[in-house]
């Protein structure tokens, strides 16, 4: 079930040949126009989904996305953008986990299933060991299974980010770019509806 949603890296050579690498350690989200920053380590990632997050991946080594740390944004301050003076809010980054693509691929190739990572209920189980979240456009109650933090961070990224307190109300982050001179990154959302 986990053979989709991970970030592919495509290399095209001058002669037209190429190769593709799947970066399992960049999380399982709806990647959209990932932008690698000028440090060649930090990748801001759009998430083209409803109740999605804003994610950043910091590679362990420059120009090598095969290992690193995944973070999700939490929006601080006012999120009511309809009021004057509230058009900006600070972001803090919540660490979801560190891994290599080889580690996460080994889990996938080993046959790990969503039910091995967490229990998910669509109705309130009236059990305080479950946490109510909104992710993937749905309200759910989840409980992480013991020792499954790393698997959850990279294979159940939306649910785990919500569980860790990230803001999961974004709608369809379509692209990110950076103004290198001013050191400012910009991300665009398709629209503001539903979850927002």
N, C-alpha and C positions, 0 to 999 in steps of 0.2 A: 504493500500500500504506500510505500514511501519512495517510489521511483519518479516523483515529479515534485515541482516546487522549489528545487534547489538551483542555485545560480550557476548557469553555464558560462564559461569563458571561451570565446571563439578567437582563434588566431588565424589570420589570413596572410599567407606568404605572397611575395611579389609575383611568383609564377602561377598563382591562383589556387594552389593547394592549401590545405588548412588543417586545423585540429580543434577539438572541443574538449574541455575539461569541466567536470561538474564539481562545484565547490559546496560540498555538503556542510561545511562549517560556517557558511554564511546564512544559515537558517532556512527553514521551509516556509516561505511566504510567496506572495504574488509579485516577484521582483519586476520592477518597471524602471528602465533607464537608470541603472546604477551609475553613480558618478564617483570615480576615484579622485581623491583630492591631490593637490600638488606634492604632498609628502610621499605619494606612492604607497601608502599603507592604509589610509582611512577611506572607507567607501560608504557614502550616504546612499541609502536604498529606499526608493519609493515602493509602496506596497499597494498594488492595484486591486483593492478589495473594499468591502463595506465592513465597518468596525475593524479597520486595520490600524497598524501602528506605523511609527516612523523609526526606522532602524539604522544603526551604524555598525559597521564591522571594522575593527582595527587589526590589521595583519601583524603577525609577529616580526616579519621581515619585509623590507621594502621590495616591491614588485613581485611578491609571492603571496597569493591569496589562499594558499593551501592550509594555513593554520592561523588562528587569532582569536579575538574576543568579540562576542556579539552583544550589543546593547540595544535597548528600546527606550524611546523618549517618554518622559512624563511632563505634561504641560502644567506649569505652575501659574499661580495668579489667576486672574479672571479669564475665563474662556467664553464670556459673552461678548462676542465681537460686534454686536449691534450698538453698544454704548460708546460714546465718544471717549477717546483716550485709551481704549482697550484693544487696539488693533495688534498689539504685540504681547507676548507672554514668555517668560523665561522657560527654557527647557532644561531638565536635568536628565542624565542618562543612567538608566538602571542596567547593571550588568546581568546578562542572562547566563553567560557561561563562556568558557574557553575550550577550544577543541581543535583537532586537526581534521581535515576532510577524511583521511584514512580511518580515524576512529569512528566517525559517524557512518561512513560507508560500511564499515565492518558490522555495525548494528543492523543496518538495512539488509546487507547480504546475509546476515545471520537470521533474518526472518522476524525481527521485532515487529510487533503489532501495536496499534494504538492502545488496546486493552492491557498491554504489558506495561504501559507508561503511566496511565491514569484512568480513573473511573470518571465517566461523564454521564450526567443525568439531564434530561430535558425538562424535568419537573422537580420542584423543591423536594428533596428527600427527607426534609425535617431532621437533618443530621448535621450537627455543628462541625463535624470533621470535613464537610464539603464547603467550598467557597463559591459564591455566586459570581459569575463573570459574564461579560458580553463580548463575544468574539465571533468572527465569521458571520455577522448579521443575526446572531441568535443569543438569547439568554440561556446559560447553562450553569449547572452546578458541577464542580470538578473536585477531585481528590487525587493528588499526586501519590503514586506508589513509592514506597521506600527505595532510596538509591537510584531513582530515575530522573534526577535533576538534569543531568547532561543530555540524556535522550530527549527529555521534554523541551529543553532550550533549543535544540537543533532540529527536532522532528515534529514537535507540537508547538511551534514557535508562537503562534497567535495566542493560544490558550495559556501557555506558560508566561508570556509577557503580561497578559491580563492578571494572572495569579500573582505576579511579582509587583503589580501596581503601576504598570505602564499605562499611558493613555491610549485606549483602543477605540477611539471615536472618529478617527480620520476616515474620509471617503475617497477612495481611488486617487492615491498620490501618483500622478502620471509621470513626473519627471523631476530631475534635480540637476542643477548646474552650479558652477562656482565662478565668482568674480575673483580671479587670482590676485589681482592688484590690491583690491580692498579686503581680501580675506573674508568674503561673505558668501555663504552658500544659499541658494534659493531652491525651494521645492514648490511645485504647483499641484493643486488638487483639481480634479475635474469639476467638481461642484460641491456645494455645502447642502446636504440633505440628510434625511434619516438619522443616522447615528450621530451626526454633528449637531 
